[in-house]
Amino acid sequence: MNSETITRKYYSKIKSLPNIKVISGISVLESALVYLRSLTLGIEYFISLILYFSVMLILLRELKVTLFFLDLTAFIYLIFPFFSRDFLLSFGIIAPLVGYGSLASKSEAKATLIMFLSTFVPSITFGFRLYILIYSLTITGIFYIYVYLLNRKGEKLTGLKSLQIVRPFIEGIVKKDYEALEKFLDGLGIKTNLRIGMFRFTDHFFVLPKIHFGLSGEIGSSKFLYHLEELNPNNIVFHGPGSHEIDITSNKQTKEVAKLVFSEEINETNWKDQTFYGIYPWSSRCNFRGVTLLFSNSSLTFVERPGKGIDDLPLKLWDYVTKGADYIVDCHNEYLSEELPSHSDKCIIENVENVKKFRRSATLKPLLVAIKEGMVKNCEGLCKNVVRVIVISDGEKKVGIIYLYANNSDPSLTKAIRERIGKLVDFPLLVTPDDHTCTASSMRDLYLPAQYCKELLDLAENLTREAISDLKEVKVSVKEIDVKGVKVLGKMLSNFVTALEEVGNYTIRTFWIPLVSPLMLSLLLILITNGVIKL
């Protein structure tokens, strides 16, 4: 099961509220209309709405959310009298939506209580009415039972109630309050040792950590590459094998790891000088294609999967990486159109091992490197508007790497990069680090891979030309470090992803049940009170 695909699917369900100025403007207008209507229906009509607003504000303690629900309720409250004299039923029409909204920060019992009080209390203005009490208890009861069953499904799959898992995520994404979420993740995370490989090309560093750059925004290890670049702009961080199971649980830990990596970069001890045996392209029976830079005691391989997509290579490839310092970059440059084969790791390892055999007969080659960067303004799907270009040559062949701060790429852009840059170098590669800093950060960018952009293509071509003309021979050395005791999400994510898929699908199929219950019950009560249905 692809956790990234499922994550994308459910990120798209998260919505944000409009600007508070818009919400409050609508509230004032609707309240004025309700007041004017009360001149014919009685001042109690207006007082009931004020009472609804007061109850909601006291219980929710959030003005923006309260005004949002007031706008919805006031609209229904205004039109209800035109169809029925039982307009007090309108306070319960969106009550389940209020309940759903409250679940982001409140317990199931509190959310249900908010539903009941916001439905029943406003009606007291007109005196006690038994049918309103029955109506309020019924719709809140249906909501509570539904949420209980939802929690049970999650508990059976993970040992935690569904809302225990979901609530911190919603709180973090909607309110930008990540402390509760990271505390939740940290409590469930597992300690592990992180291998980090560093290739030093004179004054630039290629860094390959056993870290996935997620969850999103500032949560977890999303900002690792940014933290490291702040310490040293000459760092270029690549995405290795593995998915969200190697997300670090907190941004605080991520910063600490970044500082440790930087301290090792400037520490001259334990760097191992390497000689260069050249650039070797390969293609596999599993539709993978790669380019391997072969050094005397290590290698660096860039892997892609043209036409089928590449998205988080198997984590177990790190077992191979750590045995021989043979580092593998997931180019992450084309979103999946077909799932990775189950034996992906074996296909890639087989080809890297074949390249390593050339050490027996190959002659040493010069290592020529040039790195350039520029800015774009109007290209969609980028988390940072910087384009970095790396050209590497062995004196005969050239690799051109276009590095974008993005979470994958639209195939149209990847194809265009290959065609445009392929005229200048032998092996054109588009590479993204699977950047999650702008994933689910807003409604516009819930999940948006780098999109086709002529401005980007033109800049990439110009920078590649500049890099080719500025190629210089460099020395290369390698350092590997192991960071102990770092908390990552671990295998628990697999359970959560399974729960998200099953509970999410169940919720999408059934969430409407509490929502329609007030409508159905209102209709029934109206028919009864008007004598259409006789008891």
N, C-alpha and C positions, 0 to 999 in steps of 0.2 A: 504494500500500500504506500503511495507517495504522499508523505506528510505535507509537502509543499503545495501540492494540488488541492488537498483538503483545506489547508490553511487559507489559501487564496479564496476558495469557495465560500468560507464562512466569514472571512474579513469583509466580503462584499455585502453581507447582511447588516453590518453595523452602520447606523445612520447618525448624523449629527443634527442638532437643532439649529433653526435659523438664528440670525443676529437678534440680540435682546431688544434693540431699538425697534425692529420690525414687530416682534412679539408684543412688546408693551404698547406700541401704536395701535395694533389690532385690538388689544385688551381694552384700551380707553374707548375706542370707537364702539365696540360691542357693548360695553358697560353703559355707555350713553344711550344706545338703542334699547337696552333692557329697561333703563330708567323711563324712557319715553313710553315704552309699552306698559310699564307699571301704572301709568296715569289712567289706563282703562281697566287693567286687571287687578289693580290694588297695589299699594306700596310694598306689601309682603313679597310680591313677585321680584322686586329689586333687592329687598333685604335678603332673600334666600340666596341670590347669587353672591352677595357680599359675604354671607355666612359660609358659602362653599369656598370662596377664595381664602377666607380667614382660616378655616379648618385645614385646607391644603397647605397653606404657607406654614402654619404651626407644625404640621406633621412632617412635611417634606424638608422644610428649612432651606429651600433653594428657590430664590425668586424667579429665575429664568424658567425652571421646570414648571413651577406653579403657574406662571403666566401662560406658558404653552398649553397646559391642560385647561386653564380657564378659557383660552381662546376656542378650543374645541368644544368645550361644554356650553359656553355662551352661545355659540352658533346653533347648536342643537336646541338649547333652551329657548332661543328666539323663534325658531320655526315650529316647535312642538305645539304651541297653542293653536296654530292654524289647523291642526289635524285632530287634536284631542284636548279635552279639558284636564286630562291627567298629565299635565306638563311636568310635574315633580318627578316623573319616571326618567326624565332626560338626564338627571344627575348620575344615573347609573349606566348610561349608554357607553361611555368611554371608561368606566371604572376598571374593567380588566386591563385596559391600556395603562392606566395609572398603576395598577398592580405590577404589570410587567416592568414598567419604568422604575418602580421602587425597588425591585429585586436587585438592581445593580449595586445598591449600597445598604440595603436593609434585609433583615431575615424574612423568611416566608410568612411568619406569623404577623410581623409588623406590616408587611406589604398588604396582607389580607385585612388587617385592622384599618389601614388607611383607606382601602376600598370601601369598607363598610361605613365608616364614619363620614366619608365624603359623599356617600350616596344617601345616607339616612338623616344626618344632622340638618342639612338645609331645609328638609321638609317640615321640621318642627315649627318653622315660622307660621305655617298654616294649621298648627295643632297636630296632635298625634294621630297617625293613620296606620292602621294595622296592615293594610295591603302593602304600604311602602316598607314597613319593617320586614314583612315576609319576602318582598322583592329584594331588599338589600341583603338579607341573610342567605337567600338562595344563590344569587350571582357570586357572592364572596365564597360561599361553600363550594360551588363548582370550580372556582379558581383555585382554592386551596387544595382540593382533591387532585386537580390536574397537575399542579406543581409537585405535590407529594409523589405522584406516579412518575413524574419526570425525574425526580431525585432518586427514586428507587432504581430506575434503569441505569443511571450513572454509578450508583453504589454497587450494583451487581457486577459491573465491568471493571471498576477501578478501586472499589473500597471507599470511595468518597462520593458524597452527593453531587449530582450534576452542577448545582449552583455553587458548591464550594469550589469547583474547578473554574466555572465560567465567571463568577462574580469579580474576582481580582482582575481578570483580563478586561472586563467591561469598564471597571473602575479606572484602570490605568489608561485605557485608550480614550474613553469619553471625557474623563476629568483631568487627564494628563497628570494623574497622581500615581507614580510608579512605586512608591514605597511599599504599599500593601501587597502589590503584585510580586515584587522582588523578594519580599519577606516570605510570601507563600512559596515561591519557586525555591528559595534558599532552604526552606524547611523540608522540601521534598527532594532536593538535589543530592547527587552522590559525589564524593570526593574522587578525583582522578589525577593522574599525572599527564601533563600536556607536553608533547614533543613539539619543539619549535625549531625549524631549520632556517638558517640565514646564509644567503649567498652575497658576498661583498665584491662588487665590481668597482675597485678603486674607491670612489666616494659615494656610490649608490648601493642600496641594500634591497635584495629580493627576500621577502619574509614569507614563510609558509608555516603557519601555526596549525596545530590540531584543534582548531576552533571554527565553529560555524558562526557567521556574523548575523545572529538573530537574537531575540524574537522580532522586535520591530522598534522603530523610533529610537528611544534611549533605553529600551528595556534589554537586559541581558548583555550580550557581547556585540550588539549591532554596531557600536561605534568604535570597535577595536582599531580598525585601520585609521580612523580619524584621530584617535588618541595618540597613536604611534607617529603619525605624520606631524602632529603638533609638536612632538618632541624632536623629530628630525624629518624635515620635508623630503629628504632624499630616500625615504622608505617607499617601497611599492609592495603592497600586501596582496598575496594571491590566495584564492580559495582552493583548499585541498579537498580530499575525500571527506564524506560525512555530511550529515544533515543536522536538524535541530537537536538531536540527542547530544551534540557537543556544543550547544549554546551554553555559555557561562551564565550562571543564574542571576548575576547582578552587574550593573554598570560599575559599581565600586571595585569589585574584583577585577573587572576588565581593565580599568585604569591601572591597577597594581601590576597586572601582567604586562601591560604596555610599557610601564616604567622599567620593569625588570629586563625586558627585551632591549630597550634603549641602553640601559647600563651595560649590557653584554656587548652591544654594538661598539661602544666606545672603549670597552675593555680589550686591550690588545692580546690578552692571553687566550689560548685554546683555539685560535684561528688556524685552520689547516689549508696551506697553499695547495692549489690544484693546477694541473696542466690540462690543456683542452684538446680533445680528439675530434671535434667537429660537430656538425649538425646532421641529424639523421631522421628523415621522415619515414613514417610507416602507416599502414592501414591494416585493420584486423577483420576477421571473419564475422565479428559482431557489429560491424558498421562503425566502429570507432576509428578515428584517425588521429595520429599524433605526430609531434615533432619533439625529438629528444636531443638535448644538449649534453654531450658525453664528456665528463671530466675524468681525471685519473682515479679518484676514489669516491665519486658520487655522480649523480645525473639529475637533470631537471627536465621533466616531460610535460608538455602541454597537450591536453586531450580534448577533442571535440567529437561531435557525432552529426555530421551534415545531413540535413533532410529529415532526421528523426528526433533531434533535440538532445540536450544533455542537462541534467538537473540533479545535483547531489550524487556523486559517485559513492559506492559502498564504503562504509566506515572501515571495514576489515582490510582495505588497501593500506591503512596505516601500519598494520603488522608488517607488511612488505617494506614500506618506506623506512621504518625504524631499523630494519635488519642491515641495510646497506647504504643508507643515505641517498636512496633513489626517490627523489621527491616528485610528486605528481600534482599537476595543476588541473583542476576542473575549470575549463574555459567558461563554462556557464554562459554560453553565447547564443543559445537557440532553445526556446522553451519546448517542452516535450510534446511531440505528436504521437509518440509510441513509447511505452514504458521500457526502461532499461532491462536487458536480459538478465536472468538470474545469475549467470556466470560472467558478469561484466568484469569482475576483478581478475579472473583467470585470463581473460582475453587481453587485458591491458598489461598484466605482468609478463605474459608470454612475449609480447612485442618488445617491452623494455629489456627483457633478458636477452633477446636476439640482438638488440643494439649493443649491449654491453660486450658481446663477443668480439666486436670490432677493435676492442683494446689490444687484442693479440697481434693484429696486423696493421692497424692504422698508424699513420704518422701524426706527429703533433701538429696542431693547426694554430694560427693566430686567433685570438679572441678580440673581435672588434665590436664596440658597443657605443651607441649614442642614444640619448634620451631627451625628448623635447615635450613641451606641453603648451596648451593654449586654452582659450575660453570660448564657449558658445553661449548664445543668449536665448534662442527660441526653439530648443529641442526637448521634446517630451520624453519622460521616463528616466531622466537622470536625477540622481540624488544630489549631485554636485556638478556644476556646469563646466567641469575641467575635462579636457581630453589629453591623455598622456600617450605618447608614442615612443616605443622602444624598438630600435633596430639592432639586431645581433647578426654578425657575420663571422664566418670562419675563413674568409678570404676567397671562397668560391660560391657559397650559398648564403642567402640572406633570409632572416626571419623578421617580419614586421608585426609588432604587437600593438594593437589599438586598445588601450585600457580605458574603460568607461566606468564611472561610479554609478552602477545600475544593478538591479536585480534581474539578470538575464536580458535577452534581446529579442525583439521581433525578428522572425526569419528574414523579412525583407531587408532589414538593416544589415544583418549578418551577410547575406548574399551580396549586397551592394558593396560592403567593405572588402569582401574577398575579390570582387571583380575590379574595384577601383585600385586597391593597394596591390593586388596581384600583378599589376602592370609594372610595379616598381621593385617588388621583392619576390623571392621564390615561394615563400610560405607566409601568406597573410593570415593573421589570427586576430579575431575580436575576442577580448577577454573582459569579463565583469567579475567582481569579487562576491557576487550574490549579496549586494548591499541592501540591507533591510531597514536602513535609517529612514527611508521615505515610504516604506510599506505600511499601509493602514494609518498613515499620519493625517490624512484628510479624506473628505469625500471624493475629491478629484483624483487622488492618488492612492486608492485602496490597494491596488496592485497593478502597476503599469511598467512593463519591461521597456527598455530603450526602444524608441520608435524611429522609423526611417526619417532622416533629416538631412536635407541637402547641405545645410550649413555645416553640419558635423562631418559629412563626407569630404567637403572641400577642405576643411581645416585638417582632417586626418591626412589627406593627400599632401597638402603643403608641408605639414610637420614631418611626414615620412621623407619627403624630398630633402628637407633641411637635415634630418638625422642621417640620411645616407651620405650627404656631402660632408658631414661632420664626424664620420666614424673614426674612432681612435682605438688603438690597441690598449687593452686594460689587463690588469692582473686580477685573478679570481681566487677567493679563499672561502672556506665553508666553516660554519660553526653550528653545533647542535646543542640545545639545552633542554632539560626536562624540568618543568615547573610542577612541584608536588602540591597535593592537597587542594587543588582548585575544584570548586563545586560546579558541576554541569548538570543539565537536565537528565541525562542518562536514559535508560530504557523506559523510564516512567512515561516518556513522551509517547512511545508506541501505544501504551495503554490509553493515554489521553486522546491520541489521534483516533484510535478505534472508538472510544467513547464519543468523541466529537462527531464522528461519522454516523454512528448508530443513533445516538441521542439527537444529533442535529437533524438527521433525516426524519426521525419520529416527530420532532418538534415542528419542522416545516410542514409536515402532513397534518398535524393536529392542533397547532397553536390557535387556530380560528375557533375552536370549541368554546373556550371562555369568552372570546370576543363577541360571538353571536348570541350567547345566552341572554344578555340583557335585552337584545332586540326581540328575541322570541318570547321571552317572559313579558316584556312590555306589551307586545301585541296581544298575548293571552289575557293579561289583566285589563287592557282597554276593552277587549271584547266582552269580558265578564262584567266590568263596571257599567258598560253601556247596554247590558241586557241581551247582547247578541248570543252569548253563551250563558245558559242558566244552570246554576249549581243546585 
